[in-house]
């Protein structure tokens, strides 16, 4: 690994689109305040190799092949609790973004990312702040303003299978991995999750976990 100034922010990128990944790596490398210490096209590679790179900030695309971006974020934060995470996603994936926020993401940047905005987000989260583009910030406010005011009992109405699924969701498993773990069909997991959302009065996986476990 090349040495650099102690004032530079060490950044890693995890993005399944190889063209975008290479372009962003080049932008990071050409930014005086940043030092790109790794770029990975899959969550599996990132989990295996990223910790040795010693990043301070990681940018994770939510639409990763194989293991999804959300699970990647959860596992990275388990390995590196001090790591500051930025999610990179499309505007039409609001549920993923809300779940990422629940998982501890400090900034959400929309694709196609304007390099200056992404650099601003990296610098902001490195300083301990949070960041969201104006369109996304409006979406987040609108979403939480529309949540029901009624308080739902945290655990009372969920079946045993639903409690198993919400526990696995809390640990960051995707629907596919939950289905494999419980040896049920993928659509069965989706049906259970819809029932959980309805019982808890929520609209997403992250909200369901937070409501059920009183986070």
Residue pairs with C-beta under 8 A, 6 or more apart in sequence:
1 37
1 53
1 54
2 35
4 10
4 35
5 35
7 33
8 32
8 33
8 34
8 35
9 33
9 34
9 35
9 56
9 57
9 122
9 123
9 126
10 35
10 37
10 53
10 54
10 55
10 56
10 57
11 28
11 34
11 35
11 36
11 37
11 55
11 56
11 57
11 58
11 59
11 122
12 36
12 37
12 38
12 39
12 40
12 46
12 50
12 53
12 55
12 57
12 58
12 59
13 21
13 24
13 25
13 28
13 36
13 38
13 39
13 40
13 58
13 59
14 39
14 40
14 41
14 42
14 43
14 46
14 50
14 58
14 59
14 60
14 61
14 64
14 69
14 72
15 21
15 24
15 39
15 40
15 41
15 59
15 60
15 61
15 64
15 88
16 41
16 42
16 61
16 63
16 64
16 65
17 61
18 41
20 61
20 111
21 39
21 40
21 41
22 39
24 39
24 59
24 113
24 115
24 118
25 36
25 39
27 115
27 118
27 119
28 34
28 35
28 36
29 35
29 36
31 119
33 119
33 123
34 119
34 122
37 53
37 54
37 55
38 46
38 49
38 50
38 53
38 55
40 46
40 49
40 50
41 65
42 64
42 65
42 66
42 67
43 64
43 66
43 67
43 68
43 69
43 71
43 72
43 75
44 66
44 67
46 58
46 60
46 72
46 76
47 67
47 72
47 75
47 76
47 79
50 58
50 76
51 79
51 80
55 83
56 83
56 84
56 126
57 83
57 84
57 85
57 86
57 122
57 125
57 126
58 76
58 83
58 84
58 85
58 86
59 86
59 88
59 109
59 118
59 122
60 69
60 72
60 73
60 76
60 85
60 86
60 87
60 88
61 69
61 87
61 88
61 89
61 111
62 68
62 69
62 70
62 87
62 88
62 89
62 93
62 96
62 97
62 100
63 69
63 89
63 90
63 93
64 72
67 174
68 174
69 87
69 89
69 96
69 100
70 96
70 99
70 100
70 103
70 172
70 174
71 172
71 173
71 174
71 177
73 85
73 87
73 100
73 103
73 104
73 105
73 172
74 103
74 171
74 172
75 172
76 83
76 85
77 83
77 85
77 103
77 104
84 106
84 125
84 126
85 103
85 104
85 105
85 106
85 125
86 105
86 106
86 107
86 108
86 109
86 118
86 121
86 122
86 125
86 131
87 96
87 97
87 100
87 101
87 105
87 107
87 108
87 109
88 109
88 110
88 111
88 113
88 118
89 96
89 97
89 100
89 108
89 109
89 110
89 111
90 110
90 111
91 110
91 135
91 136
91 139
94 139
94 143
95 203
95 204
95 205
97 108
97 136
97 139
97 140
98 140
98 143
98 204
98 206
98 207
99 204
99 205
99 206
100 108
100 206
101 108
101 140
101 206
102 206
102 207
102 209
102 210
102 215
103 172
103 206
106 125
106 129
106 130
106 131
107 121
107 122
107 124
107 125
107 130
107 131
107 132
108 131
108 132
108 133
108 136
109 117
109 118
109 121
109 131
109 133
110 133
110 135
110 136
117 133
120 131
121 131
124 130
124 131
125 131
132 140
143 203
147 201
147 202
147 203
147 207
148 201
150 201
152 199
152 200
152 201
152 211
154 211
154 212
154 213
154 214
155 163
155 212
157 199
158 166
158 196
158 199
158 200
158 212
161 182
161 192
162 192
162 195
162 196
162 199
164 182
165 178
165 182
165 189
165 192
165 193
165 196
166 196
166 208
166 209
166 212
166 213
168 177
168 178
168 181
168 182
169 178
169 193
169 205
169 208
169 209
170 209
170 212
170 213
173 181
175 186
175 189
175 190
175 193
176 186
178 189
179 185
179 186
179 188
179 189
182 189
193 205
193 208
196 208
196 212
197 203
197 204
197 207
197 208
200 207
200 208
200 211
200 212
201 211
202 208
202 211
209 215
